[in-house]
Amino acid sequence: MKETGIIFSTALVPQVLDGTKTVTRRLYGLKRANLNPDAYHSSFLLNGYWAFHRPNQGWEPLLIKCPYGSIGDQLWVRETFAYCTPENSLPFYIYKADGGEQPVWGWCSPLFMPKRAARLWLEIVSIRPERLQAITLEDALSEGMVPDDCKGIITSFANLWDSLNPKHPWSSNPWCWRIEFKLKR
């Protein structure tokens, strides 16, 4: 079983904890497909690799292995944290998503979170590549989006996506990994 770290922003961690976020979309590992995302129209699993086919160009698929793993593999959540070493006590970790005060020494980036500090473990339930704009209303809700009176749920998701992925905005409709997971703790 593969174990891979995956970063979640501080705002999304509580949604993972309460079960309102059970799907995430990620770009990592799809750089070649996203050089010209419109050139690829379908994908399928072939010996552990996803094959992206280019119509009208013969059988020359682009083969990409998903860096996050496959069904049953585990993801450990990397989140903003701090390592506390109080006097006369055992050291421990605290997490910014819990809403506590900022430690005197500051918060550590999730990039530097060691696996042993992870409090959230996710099991991959399904995984596949898909175009970003193929998201359904159900998936947007599973992404943790909350219905808003002013905007549609898909529009809210598109705005969130653009804030997190400025190099691959919603309008470019990139390929992404659609990862459905369940919380293991």
C-alpha positions, 0 to 999 in steps of 0.5 A: 500500500502506498502512502503519499502526503497531500496538502490541504489549506487550513480552511479545508481541514475542518471540512475533511474532519466533519466529512463535508469534503470527500473529494479533491482535485489535483493537478500534480503529475499532469503537466504534459497533458495540460500543455494542450489539454484540448488535444486529449479526449479520453483516458483509461487505465492501462497497466497502472498508467492512465492513457490519454488518447489524441484523436486523429493521430493514431495510437500514440497515447500519453501514459501517465502514472497517478502520483497519488496512488490508486484505490485503497492507497493512503494519503496523509494530510499535510496541514499548517502546524507547529511543534510544541516543546513545553518545559516539564512536558512531552513535545506535541503538535498543534494545528492551525485549523483547530483555531488556536493562538499562533505560537510564539515561534510561528506556524510551519508550512505544510510543505515541511510537515513530517509524516509522524505529525499527520493526524488525518489519514485518508483512504482513496475510494476512487481516482481518475483523471478528468477535465476540471469543468466536468465537475458535477453539482454532486462533486462540487458539494463533495468538494466541500462547497456550501450553497450560496444565495448569490452564486451557484455552487459550480461558480463558487468552486470555480472561484475557489479553484482560481484562487488556489491554481492561478497558473491553471484557471477554471477557464483553461479547463485543465486535466486534474486528478479527481480523488474521492477519499474517506477519513481513516484518522 
